[in-house]
């Protein structure tokens, strides 16, 4: 089954070992790492990629590599995945965009595609997203995607803001 999603500017394909180099560069960039809880070491990067492969196999969804459709450049990662918030199972939509592509609307474009896929392919609703309170760019993306602020909470020792997709009939 082809798990690739296309948007006007992006090709979203399951994140895997073939993306290790550009994924590593993304998550080790200090500007990106500041929003994700710090710079991961090599073992953590490998563990994250292995976890995503397992998530795709188990759930049929997970993080995607975001590739520019025109150039093939790796410009970010994101998607939907199973997680927990305060011990409660949730499905989260999230993203990380290469700093040189910040401000171009890619997170909103890809996030919308991932939310459509969650609803249309996987029958998932009530998706959450969270970030640090001062990450105003991600909060704005959440709002553009129609998610609504729910509450503040702490995750892995860091303050977070939780947004949720309203469940409609």
C-alpha positions in Angstrom: 0.0 0.0 0.0 1.3 3.4 -0.9 1.4 5.6 2.2 2.6 8.7 0.4 0.5 11.9 0.7 0.9 14.8 -1.8 0.3 18.4 -1.1 0.7 21.3 -3.6 4.4 21.7 -2.6 5.3 18.5 -0.6 5.6 14.8 -0.9 5.0 13.2 2.6 6.4 9.7 2.8 7.0 7.4 5.7 10.1 8.5 7.6 12.7 5.7 7.6 16.4 4.9 7.6 16.9 6.3 4.1 16.1 9.7 5.6 18.6 9.4 8.5 21.1 12.0 7.2 18.7 14.9 6.6 16.6 13.9 9.6 19.7 14.0 11.8 20.5 17.5 10.5 17.0 18.7 11.3 16.7 17.4 14.8 20.3 18.3 15.7 19.9 21.9 14.5 19.9 24.0 17.8 16.9 26.1 16.6 14.8 23.0 16.0 16.0 21.1 19.0 15.0 24.1 21.2 11.4 23.3 20.4 11.7 19.5 20.8 13.4 19.2 24.2 17.1 19.3 23.2 19.6 17.9 20.8 19.3 14.1 20.5 22.4 11.9 20.4 23.1 9.4 17.6 21.5 6.5 19.6 18.4 8.5 20.2 18.1 9.4 16.5 18.4 5.7 15.6 15.8 4.8 18.2 13.4 7.4 16.9 13.7 6.1 13.4 13.2 2.5 14.5 10.2 3.6 16.5 8.6 5.3 13.5 9.2 2.2 11.4 7.4 0.1 14.1 4.6 2.7 14.3 4.0 2.6 10.5 3.9 -1.2 10.6 1.6 -1.4 13.7 -0.7 1.5 13.0 -0.5 2.3 9.3 0.6 5.9 10.2 3.5 7.7 11.9 6.0 10.4 11.1 6.5 11.3 7.5 9.6 12.8 5.8 8.5 16.0 4.1 10.2 16.4 0.7 9.9 19.4 -1.6 8.1 18.1 -4.7 10.1 20.3 -7.0 13.6 19.7 -5.7 13.3 16.6 -3.5 14.9 18.5 -0.6 14.1 17.2 2.9 12.3 20.1 4.5 10.9 18.6 7.6 9.1 15.8 9.4 5.7 15.4 10.9 2.5 13.5 10.9 0.2 11.7 13.2 1.3 9.1 15.8 0.1 7.5 19.0 1.3 9.1 22.2 0.2 9.7 25.8 -0.8 12.9 27.5 -0.9 12.6 31.3 -1.2 8.8 31.0 -4.1 9.0 28.6 -3.7 7.6 25.1 -4.0 10.2 22.3 -3.1 10.7 18.7 -1.0 13.7 18.1 -0.3 15.7 15.0 3.0 17.5 15.0 5.9 18.8 12.8 9.4 20.1 12.7 10.5 22.2 9.8 14.0 23.0 8.6 14.8 26.6 9.7 15.6 27.7 6.2 12.0 26.9 5.3 10.3 28.5 8.4 7.6 31.0 7.6 6.6 29.4 4.3 3.4 27.7 5.6 4.7 24.2 5.1 3.7 23.0 8.6 0.1 24.2 7.9 0.0 22.6 4.5 1.4 19.2 5.6 -0.5 19.3 8.9 -3.8 19.7 7.0 -2.9 16.7 4.8 -2.1 14.6 7.9 -5.3 15.6 9.6 -7.3 14.7 6.4 -5.5 11.3 6.3 -6.3 10.7 10.0 -10.0 11.4 9.4 -10.5 9.8 6.0 -8.1 6.8 6.1 -7.9 6.0 9.8 -11.3 7.3 11.1 -9.4 9.3 13.8 -10.8 12.5 15.3 -10.1 14.5 18.4 -6.4 14.7 17.5 -4.1 16.7 19.9 -1.0 18.8 19.4 1.3 20.3 21.9 4.3 22.5 22.2 6.1 24.7 24.6 4.1 27.8 25.6 6.6 30.2 23.9 6.6 28.4 20.5 4.2 30.9 19.0 4.8 29.7 15.4 3.6 26.2 16.2 0.7 27.5 18.3 -0.4 29.6 15.3 -0.2 26.5 13.0 -2.4 24.6 15.5 -4.9 27.4 15.3 -4.8 27.5 11.5 -5.5 23.8 11.5 -8.6 24.3 13.6 -7.2 22.9 16.9 -8.4 24.7 20.0 -6.4 25.5 23.2 -7.4 23.0 25.9 -4.9 23.5 28.8 -1.3 23.8 30.1 0.4 20.7 31.3 3.9 19.3 31.9 5.5 16.6 29.7 8.9 15.1 30.4 9.7 18.0 32.8 8.8 20.7 30.3 5.8 23.0 30.4 3.5 22.5 27.3 0.3 23.8 25.9 -2.3 21.3 24.7 -4.5 21.9 21.7 -7.3 19.5 20.5 -9.2 19.1 17.3 -12.9 19.6 18.1 -14.9 16.5 17.5 -17.9 17.3 15.3 -20.8 15.1 14.4 
